[in-house]
Structure formats: structure tokens, C-alpha cells
């Protein structure tokens, strides 16, 4: 994954670099690419985590995050997504991030076939 874009404010670039390094370390087997203009990591073709810049923060969504049973992740959308938001590199707790990334590997829904199944999610991975 290329380094964060130089157009980011230094604070946000530091957050993006911190997140990318942690994701690449914990999910070394994941494919990463730019998807809908944002860096996203995929396992077996399914998006599991990514980050994006919002107006006032860096957003870190986990596509199956609602099933992680983590109070520090906030539900997002009508499917199974949950997210964290950061305004400073100090906001990132690496132990939480590593735990969430491990869960992202273990708890997955088949998001890549969501459109084909007309919005119905099927479980890909069971809890290990």
C-alpha cells in the first residue's frame, strides 16, 4: 500500500500511516487496494477493514464489526459494519486495534456477494 497521500494534514497522515502499518502487520495475508477511493483490505475477496478521511477525522470501518461485541466500536449502516474514528494519533489504542483486526479475520460475512444475494448477508466464517 502506498504511503498516505501527501495532501492529508500531518495529523491525519500520521493516523493513516499508523493504521496501515498495524493492518499490514496483523492481516499480512490480506490483499490491500484502493476501493471506492479508499484503502481497503480484503480476505478471500471480502472487504474486512479500511480507512477514509472525513471532514474532521479518520474513519476506520470494519465490515463485520457489529459482531465483535466491542463497546468502543460504533454501529454503522444497516448491515454488520462498525467503526472507530480518530482525530489524533494519540486516539489510536494499538491493543484495541490488534484485537479488532484479529476478529476481522475470524468473523466475516460474505460481503462480496451482497448485491447478487439482493442484500442478504451469509456468514463466511464462524467464531474460532
NUGUDO-569051 format. One record per residue (C-alpha): residue number from 0; residue in one letter; x, y, z. Coordinates in pm, 1 decimal. Each point is the difference from the previous one (the first is absolute). Layout:
N
    k  r         X         Y         Z
  NUM  A         X         Y         Z
...
REM end
This chain:
128
    k  r         X         Y         Z
    0  X       0.0       0.0       0.0
    1  X     146.0     338.5     -90.0
    2  X      66.6     246.2     281.6
    3  X    -286.9     231.6      93.4
    4  X     -63.1     272.1    -252.2
    5  X     207.1     311.0      50.3
    6  X    -310.5     217.6     -13.9
    7  X    -111.3    -121.3     344.1
    8  X      55.9     225.1     297.4
    9  X     304.8    -130.5     192.0
   10  X    -213.3    -122.8     289.9
   11  X    -226.8    -201.0    -232.2
   12  X     295.0    -132.2    -198.4
   13  X     151.7    -129.3     325.7
   14  X    -326.4    -173.2      90.0
   15  X     -25.8    -154.3    -348.0
   16  X     358.9    -124.5      16.1
   17  X     -53.2    -145.7     348.0
   18  X    -316.2    -181.2    -111.7
   19  X     152.2    -129.6    -325.7
   20  X     307.2    -134.8     181.3
   21  X    -209.0    -178.8     262.8
   22  X    -238.2    -147.0    -258.3
   23  X     287.1    -119.9    -219.6
   24  X     169.5    -158.0     301.4
   25  X    -303.4    -180.3     146.8
   26  X    -169.5     -87.3    -331.2
   27  X     316.7     -74.6    -197.0
   28  X    -190.6    -242.9    -223.4
   29  X    -261.7     261.1     -97.5
   30  X     -10.0     157.1    -344.2
   31  X      -1.9     378.4      23.7
   32  X    -111.9     233.6    -271.6
   33  X    -176.8     327.9     -58.4
   34  X    -373.8     -66.7      -7.5
   35  X    -252.9     282.1     -44.2
   36  X     294.6     242.2      35.3
   37  X     106.2    -138.7     341.8
   38  X     257.5    -257.7     114.6
   39  X    -179.2    -326.0      83.6
   40  X     131.5    -343.8     100.1
   41  X    -167.5    -314.7    -131.2
   42  X       7.8    -361.1     114.4
   43  X    -110.9    -250.5    -263.9
   44  X    -151.6     282.7    -201.7
   45  X    -203.0     143.2     288.1
   46  X      67.4     344.9     143.8
   47  X      82.0     -23.5     370.8
   48  X     154.7     336.2      96.4
   49  X      99.3     330.9    -152.2
   50  X      34.8     364.6      83.7
   51  X    -116.2     327.3    -144.2
   52  X      33.2     368.8      69.8
   53  X    -312.0     179.5     113.0
   54  X     -31.4     373.8      52.0
   55  X     123.5     -10.5     359.7
   56  X     152.2    -345.8      54.1
   57  X     134.3    -324.6    -142.1
   58  X    -263.4    -272.7      -8.4
   59  X      92.6    -368.3      47.7
   60  X    -291.3    -226.9    -102.0
   61  X     -12.8    -375.7      55.1
   62  X    -251.4    -163.9    -233.6
   63  X    -101.9    -262.7     260.8
   64  X      76.7     218.2     302.0
   65  X    -343.4     -13.1     161.8
   66  X      68.2    -364.2      85.8
   67  X     325.7      76.2     182.9
   68  X    -194.5      87.4     317.3
   69  X     221.7     302.8      56.7
   70  X    -147.4     302.2     177.2
   71  X     268.7     224.8    -148.0
   72  X    -116.0     -68.1    -357.8
   73  X    -309.4     187.0    -117.8
   74  X    -266.2    -162.7    -216.4
   75  X     -13.1     135.0    -352.7
   76  X    -261.8     -60.1    -266.2
   77  X    -262.8    -267.7     -36.0
   78  X     231.9    -296.8     -51.1
   79  X     266.6    -127.4     240.7
   80  X     250.0     287.9     -10.7
   81  X     146.6     178.1     301.8
   82  X     269.0     264.5      16.1
   83  X     241.6     206.0     204.4
   84  X      86.8     362.8     -71.7
   85  X     325.9     177.4      75.7
   86  X      93.4     367.4      15.9
   87  X     353.1     -50.7     132.9
   88  X     261.4    -278.8     -11.7
   89  X     -28.3      -5.6     381.6
   90  X    -359.9    -121.0     -39.9
   91  X     116.1    -329.5    -154.1
   92  X      34.5    -275.8     260.5
   93  X     216.1    -265.1    -166.6
   94  X    -116.8    -283.2     227.3
   95  X    -363.3      71.1     -96.5
   96  X      93.4      28.9    -365.6
   97  X     186.0    -334.1       0.7
   98  X    -294.1    -169.8     175.4
   99  X    -248.1     140.0    -253.7
  100  X     219.5    -105.4    -292.0
  101  X      25.8    -354.0     136.6
  102  X    -378.4      -8.4      30.1
  103  X     -32.7     135.1    -355.3
  104  X     182.2    -311.2    -119.7
  105  X    -211.6    -236.3     210.8
  106  X    -345.2     156.5     -40.9
  107  X     -99.7      58.0    -361.2
  108  X    -312.7      33.1    -206.0
  109  X      -9.0     -53.2    -375.8
  110  X     -10.3     367.1     -98.9
  111  X     140.0     -59.1    -348.0
  112  X    -323.9    -176.0    -103.0
  113  X    -236.6     241.3     175.2
  114  X    -138.0     146.9    -322.2
  115  X     -44.4    -342.4    -162.5
  116  X    -193.9    -113.6     308.7
  117  X    -212.4     316.2      -7.8
  118  X     120.2     136.5     332.3
  119  X      -3.7    -326.3     193.6
  120  X     321.6     -68.9     189.0
  121  X     125.2    -353.4      57.9
  122  X     256.4     -99.4     256.8
  123  X     342.2     -89.3    -144.2
  124  X     189.8     -67.5     319.3
  125  X    -103.5    -137.6     334.3
  126  X     147.0     109.7     327.2
  127  X     323.3    -187.4      63.0
REM end
